[in-house]
Structures are given as structure tokens and as C-alpha cells.
Amino acid sequence: MRKLLVAVSFLAVAATSTEGQIPDLPTFGPNWVDLGYPKVFYTTRDGLTAGLFYSQIRPAGYSDWFDPPPYRASIALDGQISTSGSHKLGLYARLPNILPGWRFSMVAESRRRARQNYFGLGNNSDKDGDNVNTNQPYYYRAEHHRQYLRGEIQRKVVSHLRVMVGFHIERWKLDTLEGPSVIGLQDNSGLGFSLGRFTGDVTARVGLIFDTRNDEVAPTKGVLLQAIFGAADSTVAGANSYTRTTLSAAGYWSLTPKHTFAGRLLTQFMTGSPGLGSYPLIESSDVHIEGFGGPDSHRGVAEFRYWGQDKILASLETRYEAVGQRGVLTASLVGFVDVGRVFEPGEGELRLTLDGMHVGVGGGPVLSFGRQAVLGTTLAIGPDGLTFLAMTHWAF
């Protein structure tokens, strides 16, 4: 569970404007601007974390200022290290409007989550606070390493329809921490998670995207429909052979200029023999989702709460801009209902059902800076009680 200090520290950095930035560095050209700031925050899972974010952005111009993409291109470097031993270093390139009709993105990231949540496989994995004590402090935790390179190209076909091709090259490793843990017990029971060893995971993907949103960061009208198919083949590359199919639909409707309703339905199913480290990735264009649980998927449960090959998620929310000017600085309130579940082999086939659905209801304040930065917190009540999360973008 993330503490309020997470959002407060980011907000303090943003509020200092240029005074909180690192010194200006040469840009890529006269049409680019740079932005950089230090990061310091605290979470109960990772402890004190410090880092640095630096980016160069090519802003939209007079002709495309009101287009859905918030900028023409962005190149960013993001790094951080925590007292728990967690760390991240990533290079991110997103070019949504650098060439007419084309979109490009590339991500290279190395990350260690020293205390990642792991409550077990399947939709009925339990969480009992009595299992966490001085003899087994990491009963519901695992160590997770990820090193990946991910790229994507999208091409406009006609009107709002785009075709997408991409790849994902990854090495991941899951391992136990000190003392008994769920992941260690399940591995010893014969599930064969290959703990402590890096596993290669290489997939190619294709997809269709239909996008009529008026704003890609904070839409108030339009729809986003996605159909993405990915495949991994161990005879070509990687260690596992499987497929991943993701279907999602999101819609936005403005009741008034300040009040927006939004909804999302997402389902993903896998076939073949994916490794455990392949489960958390949920495909989406531009930016993928990690894990079932957390600010991007289900805000009523902790991050990485449920692990399963197949997933179904649905969300309904209302967003109200309380004060401010859209595109400059706004303070909003969000209220939501998130539902969803996972399916592991033996729990039945993926299907539309109310059985076993995990429901979360909550809300919170959200600050938007310009057309790019979003900071907020959410508090929700779900199957495990209260869950407090920080968000750096809208959930969908």
C-alpha cells in the first residue's frame, strides 16, 4: 500500500516549477524543450526511494495543438533506487505525432522489485495478515527482476483506424526472500516456477486500434477499441511458447464541460505454456499494463494481487473538474467501481460471469498539469479491505 507521501512528494516537485528542476542541458534542437527533476518518496513496501527523471519533449505546434496526442515526441530517462534494494532504470521514447499518420514507441528498462506482492496463483488466492510475522515477514512477497526491450509501430489505415506491429524481448527472474513464502511453498509443491533463474521471453504482436478520443491523456469524449494478438515460440527465441490475446474497449462521455463519465472492459487470455513471469503483462497500445491490481487495472486491490493466465476487468468512473483551467492546471475528483477476476487452469474457461468477481469501490483527488502530467491518490474498499494507491496517469 502506497502512502500519501508518494503523491505529496511528486506534487511538491511539480509545484516548484523550474526551481525544482535539474540544470538545463542542451536539447535535441530548437523545437525541443527539456524537463528534469529529482524524486524522493516513501512506500511501506520499498522504503525510502530517491531518483531522477529527465526528458526532452517536442511540443505540439500551432497546427496540432488541439490534436489528441499531448506532444509530438518525448524521450525520457527515469531512474530510482530504494532502501529495500529495489531499483529501476529506463529509457522511453514515444513519438505519437512526429510524422503524419505514424506513431512510434520504444522502451528499454531494467527493474528489480525487491518485495513484490505475490499471494498465490488463481482467483481464490487468500490474504491472511496473521501469516506475516517476525518469522516470515515476506510471506506474501517475492523478488522480481525484469530486463526488457519493447518496440511498436502504428500506421493510420483510414480515419481513426490504425494497425500496429511490435515486439517484446525480456529476461525475467522470480525468487524467494528470507523465510517461508507463498511462492516458495507453491514451487516446492511441484508447480515448477524455475525460481532463481532468468527466463527468456520473446513475443511478436499485431493489433488493430480504433481511436476517436479527443485527448489521449484525459479524454472527455470518444472511444478506444483495441484487439492485440501476441505470440512467443521457443523454437525461434525465448524459453516458452504461448499466445496472448487482448481485447479492450473504453468509452468517454461528457455530461457537462466539467463532468465526464468513463468506462472500460478488458479481457485477456493465454494459450500454450507461459512462464509465471509472463502472467503480469497486459497488452495495450503505446503503454502496456503490469499486473492484476493497482492503479492501472483494479484499484480496489493491491498491485499484483491476483496471478492468472486469463483475466477480465471492468471499470466505471466519474471524473469531475472541481477547479482550474483544462490544459493548464485542474484539480479533479474521481469516483469509480472496479470489478474483475483471473482464471487459472482448473478454474474454468474465461467467460463473462459474475462468479468470483472482485469488486472495489473508491475515489480520490487528481491534479492535472498542462496536457501531460497527472498526479493523484485513490482510496478504495475491496475484498482485502482498504487499499491506498498513488497514480501518475488516469487508469484508462
Secondary structure, DSSP 8 states (H G I E B T S, - for coil): -B-HHHHHHHHHHHHTGGGGS------SSTT-EEEEEEEEEEETTTEEEEEEEEEEEEE--TTTTTSSSSEEEEEEEEEEEETTS-EEEEEEEEEEEEETTEEEEEEEEEEEEEEEE---BSTT----GGG-BTTBTTTTEEEEEEEEEEEEEEEEEETTEEEEEEEEEEEEEEE--SS--HHHHHIIIII---TTS-EEEEEEEEEEEEE--S-SSS-SSEEEEEEEEEEE-TTTSSS--EEEEEEEEEEEEEEETTEEEEEEEEEEEEEE---GGGSSEE--SSS-EESBSSTTS-TTS-TT-BB-SEEEEEEEEEEEEEEEETTTEEEEEEEEEEEEEEE-TTS------STT-EEEEEEEEEEEETTTEEEEEEEEEETTEEEEEEESS---
